[in-house]
Amino acid sequence: MRSQVPWFELEKQIRRFDPDFVLVRREAVAGGCIHSAWILEGSRRRYFVKLNRADLSKVLAAEAAGLEALASTGTLRVPRSFGWGVAGAVAYLVLEHLPLAPRTLACDRRLGEQLAAFHAIPGQAFGWSQDNFIGTTPQPNPVQDDWVPFWRRWRLGFQLRLAAKQGHGGRLQRLGERIMADLAHFFSGYRPYPSLLHGDLWGGNAAAVGDTPVVFDPACYWGDREADLAMTELFGGFGPDFYRAYDATLPREPGYRIRKDLYNLYHVLNHLNLFGGGYRVQAERLMQRLLAEIH
C-alpha cells in the first residue's frame, strides 16, 4: 500500500477543503486491522487519513456517514469527517486529527453519561437509511417496525448464512436455527425502542482527548441500545464507573444479562466469518448458554 499511494493526488483532495494545505510530512500509524492509517502533516494542521484498496471505498464512505450521524446528535464527540473518495487504486477517508490518549476514570464516567443521552434519543423504526459494514462484512439495514424479525433475519440469520457459505455448517447451523426459532423468548416483557447505535463499540473504538471521551469507527443503525452495551462487555475495556454512570442516566432493563449474549453472538459470528479460528467454538458456547435459558 505504501508504494501505491498517490500522495500528490491526496494532497490535492485535501486542498479542496483546506486550500492552503501543503504536505510536509507523513507518518504511518499502527493499530488498524482493516485499513492502513496515516497522519498527514501540513504547515498549519494535521489530518488522520485511512487508506485501502479502491474496491473498498464503500466501507470508508459508510464510516464517514456513521460519524456524521453520531455528530448530529450533539451527545458524543467524534472525529470530524472531511471527505472520502478514490485516488488512483487507493480509497481514502480524511478525518480530523485528534491527539488520542487512554481514557481516565473520569472520562469513562462521562462517556457512560453521554452514551446514555445518545441512546435516549428515540427513532422512528429499526434499520438505517443505507446499508453499511461491520468490519468489511456487509451489514444490511432495511427499515422495519419490529425489532425481533429484524434481528432474526438481518443480524443472526445473515451471519449464519455467510458462515454456511464458508463451510461452517453442522452443529453451528443447527444451534443457530433453534435460537432464531425461539428468538421471541428473549424479549418476553421487553419491547426495545429504536436508538441510534454506534454499532461497533468495543474498547479499541473509544479514547480520550484530555478529559473528553471520543468514539470512532462506527457501524451505525437504529436498534436496541442493549446491543451497544453488550459489545462494550465482549472484549472488555470499559470499567465499572462507565456502567454506573450509564445506569444512573438510563438504567438497563431486566433480562439484559441474557440478551447481551444474544447481541454479542452477532459479533462473534462476524469474527468467525472474517477471521475463522476459535470463534466457531466461542459462537457455539454462546448459543448453548442462550438455549439453556429457554429449555
Buried (B, 14 or more C-beta within 10 A) or exposed (E): EEEEBBBEBBBEBBBEEBEEBEBEEBEEEEEEEBBBBBBBBBEEEBBBBBBBBEEBBBBBBBBBBBBBBBBEBEBBBBBEBBBBBBBEEBBBBBBBBBEBEEBBEEBBBBBBBBBBBBBEBEBEBBBBEBBBBBBBBBBBBEBBEEBBBBBBBBBBBBBBEBBBEEEBEEEBBEBBEBBBEBBEBBBEEBEBBBBBBBBBBBBBBBBBBEEBBBBBBBBBBBBBBBBBBBBBBBEEBBBEBBBEBBEEBBEBBEBBEBBBBBBBBBBBBBBBBBEEEEBBEBBBBBBEEBBEBEE
